Amino acid sequence: MGNRFSFTDEALGNLAVYGVTPGEVWEALHSHRRVLRHLGDDAMVVYAALRNGRRVAVLLAESTHSDNDWDVLSARDLSDAEAKRYDEAVRRRRR
């Protein structure tokens, strides 16, 4: 992704609620093993496995300021079902 990402104060609060650090979000957004799920034209979720083994989902909304700018809204650990789908998607890409 050739995009820029921003953390709002609200997003930083949401990260704290779920115990995800901004560094973990940054790692997920730039991971080679990320899986993108578009939620319409102006929102998406990035699923990724971090180096420490943690798997996270990062919710993004397109910024109103500029194209290819995204605001981080929140991030959390993947549910068991999401982790299974993530693993399947990564396996399919390797073939």
RODO-2510 file (C-alpha; in nm, 4 decimals, decimal comma):
residues 95
     n   res          X          Y          Z
     1     m     0,0000     0,0000     0,0000
     2     g     0,1432     0,3356    -0,0953
     3     n    -0,0704     0,5137     0,1582
     4     r    -0,0250     0,7439     0,4545
     5     f    -0,1743     0,6658     0,7939
     6     s    -0,2759     0,8925     1,0825
     7     f    -0,3677     0,8272     1,4438
     8     t    -0,6356     1,0511     1,5899
     9     d    -0,6655     1,1027     1,9657
    10     e    -0,9827     0,8925     1,9558
    11     a    -0,7990     0,6128     1,7762
    12     l    -0,5198     0,6141     2,0343
    13     g    -0,7859     0,5786     2,3035
    14     n    -0,9431     0,2867     2,1172
    15     l    -0,6051     0,1164     2,0838
    16     a    -0,5519     0,1479     2,4572
    17     v    -0,8906    -0,0145     2,5261
    18     y    -0,7848    -0,3207     2,3250
    19     g    -0,4233    -0,3201     2,4439
    20     v    -0,2763    -0,2647     2,0979
    21     t     0,0179    -0,0270     2,0623
    22     p     0,0663     0,2216     1,7777
    23     g     0,3866     0,0315     1,6929
    24     e     0,1899    -0,2901     1,6488
    25     v    -0,0559    -0,1087     1,4219
    26     w     0,2317     0,0304     1,2177
    27     e     0,3840    -0,3181     1,1876
    28     a     0,0495    -0,4649     1,0761
    29     l    -0,0054    -0,1933     0,8149
    30     h     0,3366    -0,2571     0,6596
    31     s     0,3460    -0,6356     0,6936
    32     h     0,4118    -0,8465     0,3853
    33     r     0,1621    -1,0969     0,5271
    34     r    -0,1292    -0,8578     0,5666
    35     v    -0,4733    -0,9327     0,4271
    36     l    -0,6961    -0,6421     0,3214
    37     r    -1,0726    -0,6453     0,3378
    38     h    -1,2447    -0,3454     0,1809
    39     l    -1,5640    -0,2283     0,3503
    40     g    -1,6910    -0,0070     0,0723
    41     d    -1,5078     0,2799    -0,0911
    42     d    -1,3899     0,4565     0,2217
    43     a    -1,3166     0,1920     0,4850
    44     m    -1,1115    -0,1245     0,5192
    45     v    -0,9774    -0,3731     0,7688
    46     v    -0,6173    -0,4913     0,7639
    47     y    -0,5564    -0,8344     0,9147
    48     a    -0,1956    -0,9199     0,9990
    49     a     0,0281    -1,1425     1,2072
    50     l     0,2959    -0,9564     1,4003
    51     r     0,6531    -1,0717     1,4611
    52     n     0,5632    -1,1538     1,8214
    53     g     0,2882    -1,3921     1,6998
    54     r    -0,0007    -1,1648     1,7858
    55     r    -0,2698    -1,1346     1,5175
    56     v    -0,4565    -0,8083     1,4852
    57     a    -0,7291    -0,6390     1,2850
    58     v    -0,6832    -0,2681     1,2124
    59     l    -0,9885    -0,0659     1,1111
    60     l    -0,9182     0,2265     0,8754
    61     a    -1,1303     0,5011     0,7208
    62     e    -1,0211     0,7090     0,4244
    63     s    -0,9289     1,0567     0,5382
    64     t    -1,1352     1,3462     0,4114
    65     h    -0,8149     1,5486     0,3659
    66     s    -0,6482     1,3693     0,0755
    67     d    -0,6609     1,0575    -0,1404
    68     n    -0,4560     0,7629    -0,0130
    69     d    -0,4589     0,9035     0,3399
    70     w    -0,6167     0,6752     0,5958
    71     d    -0,7195     0,7369     0,9565
    72     v    -0,6666     0,4522     1,1995
    73     l    -0,9937     0,4082     1,3895
    74     s    -0,9183     0,1086     1,6080
    75     a    -0,7293    -0,2206     1,6339
    76     r    -0,7867    -0,5408     1,8252
    77     d    -0,6860    -0,9064     1,8392
    78     l    -0,8393    -1,1335     1,5784
    79     s    -1,1220    -1,3595     1,6876
    80     d    -1,0670    -1,7341     1,6465
    81     a    -1,2814    -1,7360     1,3304
    82     e    -1,0926    -1,4378     1,1838
    83     a    -0,7563    -1,5995     1,2634
    84     k    -0,8653    -1,9148     1,0804
    85     r    -0,9767    -1,7154     0,7730
    86     y    -0,6546    -1,5127     0,7863
    87     d    -0,4424    -1,8311     0,7912
    88     e    -0,6380    -1,9714     0,4955
    89     a    -0,5936    -1,6504     0,2948
    90     v    -0,2178    -1,6422     0,3604
    91     r    -0,1852    -2,0103     0,2625
    92     r    -0,3736    -1,9521    -0,0641
    93     r    -0,1407    -1,6635    -0,1535
    94     r     0,1680    -1,8825    -0,1099
    95     r     0,0543    -2,1304    -0,3773
***
